Amino acid sequence: MHQSGRFRGKLNQTLLFVDTDKKLSKGEAHPKVEGVVFHGYRESGKQRWQTAETYKSNLTRQKERREKLKQNAPPKDPSKYTGLNKGSIPQKLLQTGIKTLKPGDNHPNHDDYILIRIRSSRNNREQWGLQESRSSKLKKRAKDYDKKARAKGIKKKGYSQTDQTTEFEIWDEHPFIENLFFVGYYTSRAESTKGKRMERWTTEEKLKKRIEDHKLWQKNNKDKKEQ
């Protein structure tokens, strides 16, 4: 424990550091200090340790929060909220703590909500929204951009691009736009985005045709080599 300063009474994480190539698991006991367990890795990659008592207490709180979330489903209409949350979705109530979620995923307990993005803030990192609300915002943003683009004399921008916090694979569905599927990445040659990695999205029919055309091209090339 720190004996003085602003961290007084807290565990000394520097002294608790374990030099190992093995990936530590959450709740794993410290190899040298009794009553201390591994909490997790910080964003910087540093280890974070807790007392076993604190760790168990946090697990109990998380379980209670999940149960509360299941029982108290937020109303569909944000206008029903009062007080500080009046007119908005209470993000605190919708937090899940699930690290494998990605933008476009449905909420595990409330199907009306989808994940908009993961924020860098320490509190309420998950930003949730209503599916229909998200769609209308995208359409409005596209309309506003097109108006500005025409005024500047530049070409329309594809609003299928995401913030690229998720690594997509072929046939992945677009997180926000229905009936769009991921094709692959390419490097932009356009002046405004030159050198930037862009995402290529298309419809199911076009992607199927693209794959069939590629298979046919491969077959023709193979036949030519064998001749």
Sequence and secondary structure as in RCSB ss.txt:
>XXXX:A:sequence
MHQSGRFRGKLNQTLLFVDTDKKLSKGEAHPKVEGVVFHGYRESGKQRWQTAETYKSNLTRQKERREKLKQNAPP
KDPSKYTGLNKGSIPQKLLQTGIKTLKPGDNHPNHDDYILIRIRSSRNNREQWGLQESRSSKLKKRAKDYDKKAR
AKGIKKKGYSQTDQTTEFEIWDEHPFIENLFFVGYYTSRAESTKGKRMERWTTEEKLKKRIEDHKLWQKNNKDKK
EQ
>XXXX:A:secstr
 B SSTTBTS  HHHH    SS   TT B SSSTTEEEEEE TTS EEEEEHHHHHHHHHHHHHHHHHHHHS   
S GGG  GGGTTS  HHHH    TT  TT B SS TTEEEEEE SSSSS EEEEEHHHHHHHHHHHHHHHHHHHH
HHT     TT   S S   TT B SSSTT EEEEEEE  SGGGTT EEEEEE HHHHHHHHHHHHHHHHHHHHHH
H 
